[in-house]
Amino acid sequence: MAAAVFLDGNALSAVARVWETVLAPHTWTLLAVALVALVVGHLTSRASFFVRKSQDNRLEAEKLYEFTYNTSLLDLHQKPGPQLAALVQSLFDVEAVAIFDADLNEVYRVGQWFGNAENTVRNVYFFETVKSDRETGEIRRVLRIGNLPIGALLMRGSTSDLTSNAIASLIAITFDRYHAIANETRVENARQAEQLRTTVLDSLAHAYKTPLTAIQAASTGLAEMGGLTEAQSGLVSLIDEQAELLSTLTTRLLKTARLEAHDLALHSEPVAIAPLIEDVVASAREHLTSISVKVALSREDLAIVGDRSLLEAMLTQFVDNAGKYAGPGTVVTIEAEEHPSSVVLSVNNLGPVIPPAERERVFDRYFRSTSPDNEANGTGIGLSIAKYAAQAHGGDVWVTSDQHHGTTFFVSLPVAMQGGQARAS
């Protein structure tokens, strides 16, 4: 049964007034205005947020532009690390900066650090721990060129991830530019030093030639005069022998200087290999007295085009070296093999093994092995002449050495020459 509701007159009048108010047009208008104001207020708040965000982004973009401009002005003839650390701190308002240059193994710091910043930034590089800690404000980035890590960046501040990544990239690029310039400078300095040394050696060698010729002429004259005692004859022979040795050394120095300076014109001609080897063995007979020599050619009429005097000097160094280090009663083997575009000559001896670390350096001028087994007399010039002579012909040299097969020096020479320089046909 429905409940009945009874209202007195006053209650009915109140309900009627409320109903009239709700239905009044101006009341709906006020409600609409309030609703619009609420929406506009919300939109205004969001717009203000985006405006502030846009202003922050524009400010960071301006700072990055200024950082890029300043890095382009750095003097890269000195280490850029200290300058970069100071720039980052001043431009991006960070509290502290530490940068690790892995190539130089150095850390550059600015600002107040609490703890061991050097170890931390090194660990960022070694373990590649990239992160941004918003609580501590610590930002860690690895400096990379492509995929290659070259250092690390550690900052304490409030820069965005995008800005932090951009700073790290610009520092890495600057480091890469610095190392490229430093390498070029080192190479150029080494080239100039070598050029100066070559010039000095060339001058000295020429200066020594005149007095050596006079000494040799005097010793020969004394021997021919006769009437010398046995002791005097021995001294004259010693003078003549040592003068001849000095003359040989100065000749080698002259050849080396000219080859290094690319100052030696090649007199190219067909060179038969068999007669070349015969002449070299005959000239080196003094060092081959206690050993046998075996010659093996892929064919008897084997020949190449080159400067015969240089080729003879090159092969003489190999044979002379083999004779010095070959064990008594062993065999020195000289071989020549023809390949499609080159002829490979080799000289093998059984004797002390060249340590692996020294096999590339034996062709450097003045290099002498530190091994106690390699105590033969020498100047360290001969093998460098062989290398430069081979390179002057467009060829190359190398060496192998072990207990079972002995030591073998190789030279590969192109079979054709063009314009005074060798080329592979």
C-alpha positions as CSV (number, residue, x, y, z in Angstrom):
1,M,0.0,0.0,0.0
2,A,1.5,3.3,-1.1
3,A,2.4,5.7,1.6
4,A,0.5,9.0,1.5
5,V,2.4,12.3,1.9
6,F,0.5,15.2,3.4
7,L,2.0,18.7,3.2
8,D,0.5,21.7,4.9
9,G,0.2,25.1,3.1
10,N,3.5,26.5,4.2
11,A,5.5,23.5,3.0
12,L,3.7,23.6,-0.4
13,S,4.7,27.2,-0.8
14,A,8.4,26.5,0.0
15,V,8.5,23.7,-2.6
16,A,6.9,25.9,-5.2
17,R,9.5,28.7,-4.6
18,V,12.4,26.2,-4.9
19,W,10.9,24.8,-8.1
20,E,10.5,28.3,-9.6
21,T,14.2,29.1,-8.7
22,V,15.5,25.9,-10.4
23,L,13.5,26.6,-13.5
24,A,14.6,30.2,-13.6
25,P,16.7,30.9,-16.8
26,H,19.4,33.0,-15.1
27,T,20.2,30.1,-12.7
28,W,21.1,27.8,-15.6
29,T,23.2,30.6,-17.0
30,L,25.2,30.9,-13.8
31,L,25.7,27.1,-13.7
32,A,27.0,27.2,-17.2
33,V,29.4,30.0,-16.5
34,A,30.8,28.2,-13.4
35,L,31.3,25.1,-15.5
36,V,33.1,27.0,-18.2
37,A,35.3,28.7,-15.7
38,L,36.3,25.4,-14.2
39,V,37.2,24.0,-17.6
40,V,39.1,27.2,-18.6
41,G,41.0,27.1,-15.3
42,H,42.1,23.5,-15.9
43,L,43.2,24.3,-19.5
44,T,45.0,27.4,-18.3
45,S,46.9,25.4,-15.8
46,R,47.9,22.8,-18.4
47,A,48.9,25.6,-20.8
48,S,51.1,27.2,-18.2
49,F,52.8,23.9,-17.6
50,F,53.6,23.5,-21.3
51,V,54.8,27.1,-21.5
52,R,57.2,26.6,-18.7
53,K,58.3,23.2,-20.2
54,S,58.8,24.9,-23.6
55,Q,60.8,27.7,-21.9
56,D,63.0,25.2,-20.1
57,N,63.6,23.3,-23.3
58,R,64.5,26.4,-25.2
59,L,66.9,27.4,-22.4
60,E,68.6,24.0,-22.5
61,A,68.8,24.2,-26.3
62,E,70.5,27.6,-26.1
63,K,73.0,26.2,-23.5
64,L,73.8,23.3,-25.8
65,Y,74.3,25.6,-28.7
66,E,76.7,27.7,-26.6
67,F,78.5,24.6,-25.4
68,T,78.8,23.3,-29.0
69,Y,80.2,26.7,-30.1
70,N,82.7,26.9,-27.3
71,T,84.0,23.4,-27.9
72,S,84.7,24.3,-31.5
73,L,86.9,27.2,-30.3
74,L,89.0,25.0,-27.9
75,D,92.7,24.9,-28.5
76,L,93.1,21.2,-29.3
77,H,96.9,21.3,-29.1
78,Q,96.5,21.0,-25.4
79,K,94.3,18.5,-23.4
80,P,90.7,19.5,-23.6
81,G,89.5,17.7,-20.5
82,P,90.0,20.5,-18.0
83,Q,88.4,23.1,-20.3
84,L,85.4,20.8,-21.0
85,A,84.8,20.2,-17.3
86,A,84.8,23.9,-16.5
87,L,82.5,24.7,-19.5
88,V,79.9,22.1,-18.5
89,Q,79.8,23.4,-14.9
90,S,79.5,27.0,-15.9
91,L,77.0,26.6,-18.7
92,F,74.6,24.0,-17.3
93,D,74.7,25.2,-13.6
94,V,75.7,21.7,-12.3
95,E,77.4,21.4,-8.9
96,A,80.3,19.2,-9.9
97,V,81.7,17.5,-13.1
98,A,84.2,14.7,-13.5
99,I,85.4,13.5,-17.0
100,F,87.5,10.5,-17.7
101,D,89.7,10.3,-20.9
102,A,90.4,6.6,-21.4
103,D,93.1,7.2,-24.0
104,L,95.2,9.4,-21.7
105,N,94.0,7.5,-18.6
106,E,93.3,10.9,-16.9
107,V,90.4,12.3,-14.9
108,Y,89.4,16.0,-14.9
109,R,87.3,17.3,-12.0
110,V,85.6,20.6,-11.1
111,G,83.2,21.4,-8.2
112,Q,82.8,19.9,-4.8
113,W,82.8,16.1,-4.7
114,F,81.9,14.1,-1.7
115,G,83.6,10.7,-2.1
116,N,86.0,9.3,-4.7
117,A,84.8,10.8,-7.9
118,E,87.9,9.5,-9.8
119,N,87.0,5.8,-9.0
120,T,83.4,6.4,-9.7
121,V,83.9,7.9,-13.2
122,R,86.4,5.2,-14.1
123,N,83.8,2.6,-13.1
124,V,81.2,4.3,-15.3
125,Y,83.6,3.7,-18.2
126,F,84.7,0.2,-17.3
127,F,81.3,-1.2,-16.4
128,E,79.2,1.2,-18.6
129,T,76.8,2.1,-15.8
130,V,74.6,4.7,-17.5
131,K,71.9,6.2,-15.2
132,S,70.3,9.4,-13.8
133,D,69.6,9.3,-10.0
134,R,67.0,12.0,-9.3
135,E,67.4,11.6,-5.5
136,T,71.1,12.4,-5.4
137,G,71.2,14.4,-8.7
138,E,74.1,12.1,-9.9
139,I,74.2,11.6,-13.7
140,R,76.4,9.0,-15.3
141,R,77.2,8.7,-19.0
142,V,79.7,6.7,-21.1
143,L,81.5,8.8,-23.8
144,R,81.3,6.9,-27.1
145,I,82.5,7.3,-30.7
146,G,80.0,5.1,-32.5
147,N,80.0,1.9,-30.4
148,L,83.5,2.4,-29.0
149,P,83.7,3.7,-25.4
150,I,86.4,6.3,-25.0
151,G,85.7,7.7,-21.6
152,A,83.0,8.7,-19.1
153,L,81.1,11.7,-17.7
154,L,79.9,12.1,-14.1
155,M,77.8,15.1,-13.1
156,R,75.8,16.2,-10.1
157,G,73.0,18.5,-11.1
158,S,69.5,18.6,-12.6
159,T,70.0,18.4,-16.3
160,S,67.5,16.4,-18.4
161,D,68.4,13.0,-19.9
162,L,68.3,14.5,-23.4
163,T,70.7,17.3,-22.4
164,S,73.0,14.9,-20.5
165,N,73.2,12.6,-23.5
166,A,74.0,15.6,-25.8
167,I,76.7,16.9,-23.4
168,A,78.3,13.4,-23.4
169,S,78.2,13.2,-27.2
170,L,79.9,16.6,-27.6
171,I,82.6,15.8,-25.1
172,A,83.3,12.5,-26.9
173,I,83.5,14.2,-30.3
174,T,85.9,16.8,-28.8
175,F,88.1,14.1,-27.3
176,D,88.2,12.3,-30.7
177,R,89.2,15.5,-32.5
178,Y,92.0,16.1,-29.9
179,H,93.4,12.6,-30.2
180,A,93.4,12.7,-34.0
181,I,95.3,16.0,-34.0
182,A,97.7,14.7,-31.3
183,N,98.4,11.6,-33.5
184,E,99.1,13.7,-36.5
185,T,101.4,15.9,-34.6
186,R,103.3,12.9,-33.2
187,V,103.6,11.4,-36.7
188,E,104.8,14.7,-38.2
189,N,107.4,15.2,-35.3
190,A,108.7,11.7,-35.8
191,R,108.9,12.3,-39.6
192,Q,110.8,15.6,-39.1
193,A,113.2,14.0,-36.6
194,E,113.8,11.1,-38.9
195,Q,114.4,13.4,-41.8
196,L,116.9,15.4,-39.7
197,R,118.7,12.3,-38.6
198,T,118.9,11.0,-42.2
199,T,120.4,14.4,-43.3
200,V,123.0,14.2,-40.5
201,L,123.9,10.7,-41.3
202,D,124.2,11.5,-45.0
203,S,126.5,14.4,-44.2
204,L,128.7,12.3,-41.8
205,A,129.0,9.5,-44.3
206,H,130.2,11.8,-47.0
207,A,132.6,13.5,-44.5
208,Y,134.1,10.1,-43.5
209,K,134.6,9.0,-47.1
210,T,137.6,11.4,-47.8
211,P,139.8,10.5,-44.8
212,L,139.0,6.8,-45.1
213,T,140.1,6.9,-48.7
214,A,143.4,8.6,-47.6
215,I,143.9,6.0,-44.9
216,Q,143.4,3.1,-47.3
217,A,145.7,4.7,-49.8
218,A,148.4,5.2,-47.2
219,S,148.2,1.6,-45.8
220,T,148.3,0.2,-49.3
221,G,151.4,2.4,-50.0
222,L,153.2,1.2,-46.9
223,A,152.5,-2.4,-47.8
224,E,153.9,-2.0,-51.3
225,M,157.0,-0.2,-50.1
226,G,158.3,-3.3,-48.4
227,G,161.0,-3.6,-45.8
228,L,158.5,-3.8,-43.0
229,T,158.9,-6.1,-40.1
230,E,156.3,-8.8,-39.4
231,A,154.8,-6.7,-36.6
232,Q,154.7,-3.6,-38.9
233,S,153.1,-5.6,-41.6
234,G,150.5,-6.9,-39.2
235,L,149.7,-3.3,-38.1
236,V,149.4,-2.2,-41.7
237,S,147.0,-5.1,-42.5
238,L,144.9,-4.2,-39.4
239,I,144.7,-0.6,-40.6
240,D,143.7,-1.7,-44.0
241,E,141.1,-4.1,-42.7
242,Q,139.5,-1.7,-40.3
243,A,139.5,1.1,-42.9
244,E,137.7,-1.2,-45.3
245,L,135.2,-2.0,-42.6
246,L,134.5,1.7,-42.0
247,S,134.2,2.3,-45.7
248,T,131.6,-0.4,-45.9
249,L,129.7,1.0,-43.0
250,T,129.7,4.6,-44.5
251,T,128.5,3.2,-47.8
252,R,125.6,1.5,-46.0
253,L,124.7,4.7,-44.2
254,L,124.7,6.6,-47.5
255,K,122.4,4.0,-49.1
256,T,120.1,3.9,-46.1
257,A,119.9,7.7,-46.0
258,R,119.1,7.9,-49.7
259,L,116.6,5.1,-49.6
260,E,114.7,6.7,-46.6
261,A,114.7,10.1,-48.3
262,H,113.4,8.4,-51.5
263,D,116.3,10.2,-53.1
264,L,117.8,7.2,-54.9
265,A,116.9,6.7,-58.6
266,L,116.5,3.1,-59.6
267,H,118.4,1.9,-62.6
268,S,115.9,-0.7,-63.8
269,E,117.1,-3.6,-65.9
270,P,116.5,-7.4,-66.3
271,V,118.3,-9.2,-63.5
272,A,118.9,-12.9,-63.8
273,I,118.5,-14.5,-60.3
274,A,121.1,-17.3,-60.6
275,P,124.1,-15.0,-61.4
276,L,122.9,-12.5,-58.8
277,I,123.0,-15.2,-56.1
278,E,126.4,-16.4,-57.2
279,D,127.9,-12.9,-56.9
280,V,126.4,-12.4,-53.5
281,V,127.7,-15.8,-52.2
282,A,131.2,-15.0,-53.6
283,S,131.2,-11.6,-51.9
284,A,130.1,-13.0,-48.5
285,R,132.5,-16.0,-48.6
286,E,134.3,-14.6,-45.6
287,H,131.2,-15.2,-43.4
288,L,130.5,-18.6,-44.9
289,T,133.8,-20.4,-44.2
290,S,132.5,-22.9,-41.7
291,I,129.1,-23.6,-43.3
292,S,127.7,-24.9,-46.6
293,V,125.5,-23.0,-49.0
294,K,122.7,-24.6,-50.9
295,V,120.9,-22.8,-53.8
296,A,117.4,-23.8,-55.0
297,L,115.6,-22.0,-57.9
298,S,112.1,-22.8,-59.2
299,R,113.7,-22.5,-62.7
300,E,117.2,-21.7,-63.9
301,D,116.3,-18.8,-66.1
302,L,114.3,-17.0,-63.4
303,A,114.7,-13.2,-63.7
304,I,113.1,-10.0,-62.5
305,V,113.4,-6.3,-63.5
306,G,115.1,-4.0,-60.9
307,D,118.2,-2.2,-59.8
308,R,120.9,-4.9,-59.7
309,S,123.2,-3.0,-57.3
310,L,120.4,-2.5,-54.8
311,L,119.1,-6.1,-55.2
312,E,122.6,-7.4,-54.6
313,A,123.0,-5.2,-51.5
314,M,119.7,-6.4,-50.2
315,L,120.4,-10.1,-50.7
316,T,124.0,-9.7,-49.4
317,Q,122.5,-8.5,-46.0
318,F,120.4,-11.6,-45.8
319,V,123.3,-13.9,-46.6
320,D,125.8,-12.0,-44.4
321,N,123.3,-12.2,-41.5
322,A,122.8,-16.0,-42.1
323,G,126.5,-16.5,-42.1
324,K,127.0,-14.7,-38.8
325,Y,124.3,-16.7,-36.9
326,A,124.4,-20.1,-38.6
327,G,125.8,-22.9,-36.4
328,P,129.2,-24.4,-37.5
329,G,128.7,-27.2,-40.0
330,T,125.1,-26.3,-40.8
331,V,123.7,-25.3,-44.2
332,V,122.5,-21.9,-45.4
333,T,119.8,-22.4,-48.0
334,I,119.1,-19.7,-50.6
335,E,115.8,-20.2,-52.6
336,A,114.0,-18.3,-55.3
337,E,110.4,-19.1,-56.2
338,E,108.3,-17.6,-59.0
339,H,104.7,-16.6,-58.2
340,P,102.1,-15.1,-60.6
341,S,103.0,-11.5,-59.8
342,S,106.2,-11.8,-57.8
343,V,109.4,-13.5,-57.1
344,V,110.1,-14.5,-53.5
345,L,113.7,-14.9,-52.4
346,S,114.6,-16.5,-49.0
347,V,117.7,-17.2,-47.0
348,N,117.5,-19.8,-44.3
349,N,120.0,-20.7,-41.5
350,L,120.0,-22.9,-38.4
351,G,121.0,-21.0,-35.4
352,P,119.6,-18.8,-32.5
353,V,115.9,-18.2,-32.7
354,I,114.7,-14.6,-33.0
355,P,112.1,-14.0,-30.2
356,P,108.6,-13.3,-31.5
357,A,108.6,-9.7,-30.1
358,E,111.7,-8.9,-32.1
359,R,110.7,-10.2,-35.5
360,E,109.2,-7.0,-36.7
361,R,111.9,-4.8,-35.2
362,V,114.9,-6.6,-36.7
363,F,114.4,-4.5,-39.8
364,D,114.5,-1.2,-37.9
365,R,117.7,0.7,-38.3
366,Y,120.2,0.2,-35.4
367,F,118.0,-2.5,-33.7
368,R,120.1,-5.1,-31.9
369,S,118.6,-8.1,-30.3
370,T,118.8,-8.3,-26.5
371,S,118.9,-12.1,-26.6
372,P,122.1,-13.6,-25.1
373,D,122.2,-16.0,-28.1
374,N,122.5,-13.2,-30.6
375,E,125.9,-11.8,-29.9
376,A,127.4,-11.5,-33.4
377,N,129.1,-8.3,-34.2
378,G,127.0,-5.8,-36.2
379,T,125.7,-2.3,-36.4
380,G,122.0,-2.9,-36.9
381,I,122.1,-1.2,-40.3
382,G,122.2,-4.1,-42.8
383,L,118.6,-5.4,-42.4
384,S,117.2,-1.9,-42.6
385,I,118.9,-1.5,-46.0
386,A,117.3,-4.7,-47.1
387,K,113.9,-3.5,-46.1
388,Y,114.3,-0.1,-47.8
389,A,115.7,-1.7,-51.0
390,A,112.7,-4.0,-51.2
391,Q,110.3,-1.2,-50.6
392,A,112.0,0.9,-53.3
393,H,111.2,-1.9,-55.7
394,G,107.6,-2.1,-54.5
395,G,108.3,-5.2,-52.5
396,D,108.4,-6.2,-48.8
397,V,110.4,-8.2,-46.3
398,W,109.6,-10.5,-43.3
399,V,111.2,-13.2,-41.2
400,T,110.2,-16.5,-39.6
401,S,112.1,-18.2,-36.8
402,D,111.7,-21.4,-34.8
403,Q,113.7,-24.2,-33.3
404,H,112.7,-26.8,-35.9
405,H,113.1,-24.8,-39.2
406,G,115.6,-22.2,-38.2
407,T,115.5,-18.6,-39.2
408,T,114.3,-17.6,-42.7
409,F,114.4,-14.0,-44.2
410,F,112.1,-13.4,-47.1
411,V,111.7,-10.7,-49.7
412,S,108.9,-10.5,-52.2
413,L,109.6,-8.5,-55.4
414,P,107.1,-7.6,-58.2
415,V,108.0,-9.2,-61.5
416,A,107.4,-5.9,-63.4
417,M,108.6,-2.3,-63.1
418,Q,107.1,0.9,-64.4
419,G,108.5,4.4,-64.4
420,G,111.5,3.4,-62.2
421,Q,109.1,2.0,-59.5
422,A,108.0,-1.6,-59.1
423,R,104.5,-2.7,-59.7
424,A,102.7,-6.0,-59.6
425,S,101.8,-7.2,-63.0
